[in-house]
Amino acid sequence: MKGMGMMPHQRRRPMSEINVVPYIDVMLVLLVIFMVTAPMLTQGVKVDLPETTSDPIQQDKDVESITVSVDANGAYYLEVGDRGGDPMSLDEVTDQVAKILSQRASSEIMVRGDEFVDYGVVVRLMAALQAAGASGVGLITDMPDTNP
């Protein structure tokens, strides 16, 4: 008896779909981990870089600029407006700049570094100026000599 309650055996086809839900879960966990750890990996001094050619900076006459110079020996000099000074240590420069910025927060801070000074000295100076409350630091350069 062929049809008495027995169904013919049906062949199952293999399922060709991939369950992607576990992969999405792993991806989201990795995304969260990278989002949390990425800000911790960045180090350095924040500098606002110009987006155009190096044209001279137009200084506002009402804003007194602060210039910190580093000579070839690594000595620091603080110049406020037209007044220059004697060699100072990095801590003294930081203290003086912090005092000036507490009175005049709009002061522009410029760094003039000797061509032969160690790069690390200038970077330490810029980090100290940022710690003293400087929101932006400019770098002073000379035009290259075009005469051979």
MODELLER restraints for C-alpha pairs under 7 A, 6 or more apart:
rsr = mdl.restraints
at = mdl.atoms
rsr.add(forms.Gaussian(group=physical.xy_distance, feature=features.Distance(at['CA:45:A'], at['CA:126:A']), mean=6.90, stdev=0.5))
rsr.add(forms.Gaussian(group=physical.xy_distance, feature=features.Distance(at['CA:45:A'], at['CA:127:A']), mean=5.82, stdev=0.5))
rsr.add(forms.Gaussian(group=physical.xy_distance, feature=features.Distance(at['CA:47:A'], at['CA:136:A']), mean=6.52, stdev=0.5))
rsr.add(forms.Gaussian(group=physical.xy_distance, feature=features.Distance(at['CA:47:A'], at['CA:137:A']), mean=6.57, stdev=0.5))
rsr.add(forms.Gaussian(group=physical.xy_distance, feature=features.Distance(at['CA:48:A'], at['CA:136:A']), mean=6.53, stdev=0.5))
rsr.add(forms.Gaussian(group=physical.xy_distance, feature=features.Distance(at['CA:63:A'], at['CA:106:A']), mean=6.79, stdev=0.5))
rsr.add(forms.Gaussian(group=physical.xy_distance, feature=features.Distance(at['CA:63:A'], at['CA:107:A']), mean=5.83, stdev=0.5))
rsr.add(forms.Gaussian(group=physical.xy_distance, feature=features.Distance(at['CA:64:A'], at['CA:81:A']), mean=5.53, stdev=0.5))
rsr.add(forms.Gaussian(group=physical.xy_distance, feature=features.Distance(at['CA:64:A'], at['CA:107:A']), mean=5.65, stdev=0.5))
rsr.add(forms.Gaussian(group=physical.xy_distance, feature=features.Distance(at['CA:64:A'], at['CA:108:A']), mean=6.90, stdev=0.5))
rsr.add(forms.Gaussian(group=physical.xy_distance, feature=features.Distance(at['CA:65:A'], at['CA:80:A']), mean=6.24, stdev=0.5))
rsr.add(forms.Gaussian(group=physical.xy_distance, feature=features.Distance(at['CA:65:A'], at['CA:81:A']), mean=5.59, stdev=0.5))
rsr.add(forms.Gaussian(group=physical.xy_distance, feature=features.Distance(at['CA:65:A'], at['CA:107:A']), mean=5.49, stdev=0.5))
rsr.add(forms.Gaussian(group=physical.xy_distance, feature=features.Distance(at['CA:65:A'], at['CA:108:A']), mean=4.68, stdev=0.5))
rsr.add(forms.Gaussian(group=physical.xy_distance, feature=features.Distance(at['CA:65:A'], at['CA:109:A']), mean=5.98, stdev=0.5))
rsr.add(forms.Gaussian(group=physical.xy_distance, feature=features.Distance(at['CA:66:A'], at['CA:79:A']), mean=5.85, stdev=0.5))
rsr.add(forms.Gaussian(group=physical.xy_distance, feature=features.Distance(at['CA:66:A'], at['CA:80:A']), mean=4.70, stdev=0.5))
rsr.add(forms.Gaussian(group=physical.xy_distance, feature=features.Distance(at['CA:66:A'], at['CA:81:A']), mean=6.40, stdev=0.5))
rsr.add(forms.Gaussian(group=physical.xy_distance, feature=features.Distance(at['CA:66:A'], at['CA:107:A']), mean=6.75, stdev=0.5))
rsr.add(forms.Gaussian(group=physical.xy_distance, feature=features.Distance(at['CA:66:A'], at['CA:108:A']), mean=5.93, stdev=0.5))
rsr.add(forms.Gaussian(group=physical.xy_distance, feature=features.Distance(at['CA:66:A'], at['CA:109:A']), mean=4.74, stdev=0.5))
rsr.add(forms.Gaussian(group=physical.xy_distance, feature=features.Distance(at['CA:66:A'], at['CA:110:A']), mean=6.13, stdev=0.5))
rsr.add(forms.Gaussian(group=physical.xy_distance, feature=features.Distance(at['CA:67:A'], at['CA:78:A']), mean=6.00, stdev=0.5))
rsr.add(forms.Gaussian(group=physical.xy_distance, feature=features.Distance(at['CA:67:A'], at['CA:79:A']), mean=5.02, stdev=0.5))
rsr.add(forms.Gaussian(group=physical.xy_distance, feature=features.Distance(at['CA:67:A'], at['CA:80:A']), mean=6.39, stdev=0.5))
rsr.add(forms.Gaussian(group=physical.xy_distance, feature=features.Distance(at['CA:67:A'], at['CA:109:A']), mean=5.85, stdev=0.5))
rsr.add(forms.Gaussian(group=physical.xy_distance, feature=features.Distance(at['CA:67:A'], at['CA:110:A']), mean=4.71, stdev=0.5))
rsr.add(forms.Gaussian(group=physical.xy_distance, feature=features.Distance(at['CA:67:A'], at['CA:111:A']), mean=5.73, stdev=0.5))
rsr.add(forms.Gaussian(group=physical.xy_distance, feature=features.Distance(at['CA:68:A'], at['CA:76:A']), mean=6.74, stdev=0.5))
rsr.add(forms.Gaussian(group=physical.xy_distance, feature=features.Distance(at['CA:68:A'], at['CA:77:A']), mean=5.59, stdev=0.5))
rsr.add(forms.Gaussian(group=physical.xy_distance, feature=features.Distance(at['CA:68:A'], at['CA:78:A']), mean=4.69, stdev=0.5))
rsr.add(forms.Gaussian(group=physical.xy_distance, feature=features.Distance(at['CA:68:A'], at['CA:79:A']), mean=6.20, stdev=0.5))
rsr.add(forms.Gaussian(group=physical.xy_distance, feature=features.Distance(at['CA:68:A'], at['CA:110:A']), mean=6.30, stdev=0.5))
rsr.add(forms.Gaussian(group=physical.xy_distance, feature=features.Distance(at['CA:68:A'], at['CA:111:A']), mean=4.97, stdev=0.5))
rsr.add(forms.Gaussian(group=physical.xy_distance, feature=features.Distance(at['CA:68:A'], at['CA:112:A']), mean=6.18, stdev=0.5))
rsr.add(forms.Gaussian(group=physical.xy_distance, feature=features.Distance(at['CA:69:A'], at['CA:76:A']), mean=5.64, stdev=0.5))
rsr.add(forms.Gaussian(group=physical.xy_distance, feature=features.Distance(at['CA:69:A'], at['CA:77:A']), mean=5.01, stdev=0.5))
rsr.add(forms.Gaussian(group=physical.xy_distance, feature=features.Distance(at['CA:69:A'], at['CA:78:A']), mean=6.52, stdev=0.5))
rsr.add(forms.Gaussian(group=physical.xy_distance, feature=features.Distance(at['CA:69:A'], at['CA:111:A']), mean=5.84, stdev=0.5))
rsr.add(forms.Gaussian(group=physical.xy_distance, feature=features.Distance(at['CA:69:A'], at['CA:112:A']), mean=4.57, stdev=0.5))
rsr.add(forms.Gaussian(group=physical.xy_distance, feature=features.Distance(at['CA:69:A'], at['CA:113:A']), mean=5.70, stdev=0.5))
rsr.add(forms.Gaussian(group=physical.xy_distance, feature=features.Distance(at['CA:70:A'], at['CA:76:A']), mean=4.76, stdev=0.5))
rsr.add(forms.Gaussian(group=physical.xy_distance, feature=features.Distance(at['CA:70:A'], at['CA:77:A']), mean=6.47, stdev=0.5))
rsr.add(forms.Gaussian(group=physical.xy_distance, feature=features.Distance(at['CA:70:A'], at['CA:112:A']), mean=6.34, stdev=0.5))
rsr.add(forms.Gaussian(group=physical.xy_distance, feature=features.Distance(at['CA:70:A'], at['CA:113:A']), mean=4.81, stdev=0.5))
rsr.add(forms.Gaussian(group=physical.xy_distance, feature=features.Distance(at['CA:70:A'], at['CA:114:A']), mean=6.07, stdev=0.5))
rsr.add(forms.Gaussian(group=physical.xy_distance, feature=features.Distance(at['CA:71:A'], at['CA:113:A']), mean=6.44, stdev=0.5))
rsr.add(forms.Gaussian(group=physical.xy_distance, feature=features.Distance(at['CA:71:A'], at['CA:114:A']), mean=5.17, stdev=0.5))
rsr.add(forms.Gaussian(group=physical.xy_distance, feature=features.Distance(at['CA:71:A'], at['CA:117:A']), mean=6.64, stdev=0.5))
rsr.add(forms.Gaussian(group=physical.xy_distance, feature=features.Distance(at['CA:72:A'], at['CA:114:A']), mean=5.47, stdev=0.5))
rsr.add(forms.Gaussian(group=physical.xy_distance, feature=features.Distance(at['CA:72:A'], at['CA:116:A']), mean=5.50, stdev=0.5))
rsr.add(forms.Gaussian(group=physical.xy_distance, feature=features.Distance(at['CA:72:A'], at['CA:117:A']), mean=4.63, stdev=0.5))
rsr.add(forms.Gaussian(group=physical.xy_distance, feature=features.Distance(at['CA:73:A'], at['CA:117:A']), mean=6.80, stdev=0.5))
rsr.add(forms.Gaussian(group=physical.xy_distance, feature=features.Distance(at['CA:74:A'], at['CA:117:A']), mean=6.35, stdev=0.5))
rsr.add(forms.Gaussian(group=physical.xy_distance, feature=features.Distance(at['CA:74:A'], at['CA:121:A']), mean=6.74, stdev=0.5))
rsr.add(forms.Gaussian(group=physical.xy_distance, feature=features.Distance(at['CA:75:A'], at['CA:87:A']), mean=5.86, stdev=0.5))
rsr.add(forms.Gaussian(group=physical.xy_distance, feature=features.Distance(at['CA:75:A'], at['CA:88:A']), mean=6.64, stdev=0.5))
rsr.add(forms.Gaussian(group=physical.xy_distance, feature=features.Distance(at['CA:76:A'], at['CA:87:A']), mean=5.46, stdev=0.5))
rsr.add(forms.Gaussian(group=physical.xy_distance, feature=features.Distance(at['CA:76:A'], at['CA:88:A']), mean=5.24, stdev=0.5))
rsr.add(forms.Gaussian(group=physical.xy_distance, feature=features.Distance(at['CA:76:A'], at['CA:89:A']), mean=6.29, stdev=0.5))
rsr.add(forms.Gaussian(group=physical.xy_distance, feature=features.Distance(at['CA:76:A'], at['CA:90:A']), mean=6.80, stdev=0.5))
rsr.add(forms.Gaussian(group=physical.xy_distance, feature=features.Distance(at['CA:77:A'], at['CA:85:A']), mean=6.07, stdev=0.5))
rsr.add(forms.Gaussian(group=physical.xy_distance, feature=features.Distance(at['CA:77:A'], at['CA:86:A']), mean=6.18, stdev=0.5))
rsr.add(forms.Gaussian(group=physical.xy_distance, feature=features.Distance(at['CA:77:A'], at['CA:87:A']), mean=5.09, stdev=0.5))
rsr.add(forms.Gaussian(group=physical.xy_distance, feature=features.Distance(at['CA:77:A'], at['CA:88:A']), mean=6.00, stdev=0.5))
rsr.add(forms.Gaussian(group=physical.xy_distance, feature=features.Distance(at['CA:78:A'], at['CA:84:A']), mean=6.32, stdev=0.5))
rsr.add(forms.Gaussian(group=physical.xy_distance, feature=features.Distance(at['CA:78:A'], at['CA:85:A']), mean=5.86, stdev=0.5))
rsr.add(forms.Gaussian(group=physical.xy_distance, feature=features.Distance(at['CA:78:A'], at['CA:93:A']), mean=6.70, stdev=0.5))
rsr.add(forms.Gaussian(group=physical.xy_distance, feature=features.Distance(at['CA:79:A'], at['CA:85:A']), mean=6.21, stdev=0.5))
rsr.add(forms.Gaussian(group=physical.xy_distance, feature=features.Distance(at['CA:94:A'], at['CA:128:A']), mean=6.14, stdev=0.5))
rsr.add(forms.Gaussian(group=physical.xy_distance, feature=features.Distance(at['CA:94:A'], at['CA:129:A']), mean=6.15, stdev=0.5))
rsr.add(forms.Gaussian(group=physical.xy_distance, feature=features.Distance(at['CA:94:A'], at['CA:132:A']), mean=5.84, stdev=0.5))
rsr.add(forms.Gaussian(group=physical.xy_distance, feature=features.Distance(at['CA:97:A'], at['CA:132:A']), mean=6.56, stdev=0.5))
rsr.add(forms.Gaussian(group=physical.xy_distance, feature=features.Distance(at['CA:98:A'], at['CA:132:A']), mean=4.86, stdev=0.5))
rsr.add(forms.Gaussian(group=physical.xy_distance, feature=features.Distance(at['CA:98:A'], at['CA:133:A']), mean=6.38, stdev=0.5))
rsr.add(forms.Gaussian(group=physical.xy_distance, feature=features.Distance(at['CA:101:A'], at['CA:107:A']), mean=6.75, stdev=0.5))
rsr.add(forms.Gaussian(group=physical.xy_distance, feature=features.Distance(at['CA:101:A'], at['CA:133:A']), mean=6.96, stdev=0.5))
rsr.add(forms.Gaussian(group=physical.xy_distance, feature=features.Distance(at['CA:109:A'], at['CA:137:A']), mean=5.25, stdev=0.5))
rsr.add(forms.Gaussian(group=physical.xy_distance, feature=features.Distance(at['CA:109:A'], at['CA:138:A']), mean=6.30, stdev=0.5))
rsr.add(forms.Gaussian(group=physical.xy_distance, feature=features.Distance(at['CA:110:A'], at['CA:137:A']), mean=5.64, stdev=0.5))
rsr.add(forms.Gaussian(group=physical.xy_distance, feature=features.Distance(at['CA:110:A'], at['CA:138:A']), mean=4.55, stdev=0.5))
rsr.add(forms.Gaussian(group=physical.xy_distance, feature=features.Distance(at['CA:110:A'], at['CA:139:A']), mean=5.57, stdev=0.5))
rsr.add(forms.Gaussian(group=physical.xy_distance, feature=features.Distance(at['CA:110:A'], at['CA:140:A']), mean=6.49, stdev=0.5))
rsr.add(forms.Gaussian(group=physical.xy_distance, feature=features.Distance(at['CA:111:A'], at['CA:138:A']), mean=6.11, stdev=0.5))
rsr.add(forms.Gaussian(group=physical.xy_distance, feature=features.Distance(at['CA:111:A'], at['CA:139:A']), mean=4.90, stdev=0.5))
rsr.add(forms.Gaussian(group=physical.xy_distance, feature=features.Distance(at['CA:111:A'], at['CA:140:A']), mean=5.95, stdev=0.5))
rsr.add(forms.Gaussian(group=physical.xy_distance, feature=features.Distance(at['CA:112:A'], at['CA:139:A']), mean=6.14, stdev=0.5))
rsr.add(forms.Gaussian(group=physical.xy_distance, feature=features.Distance(at['CA:112:A'], at['CA:140:A']), mean=5.05, stdev=0.5))
rsr.add(forms.Gaussian(group=physical.xy_distance, feature=features.Distance(at['CA:113:A'], at['CA:122:A']), mean=6.80, stdev=0.5))
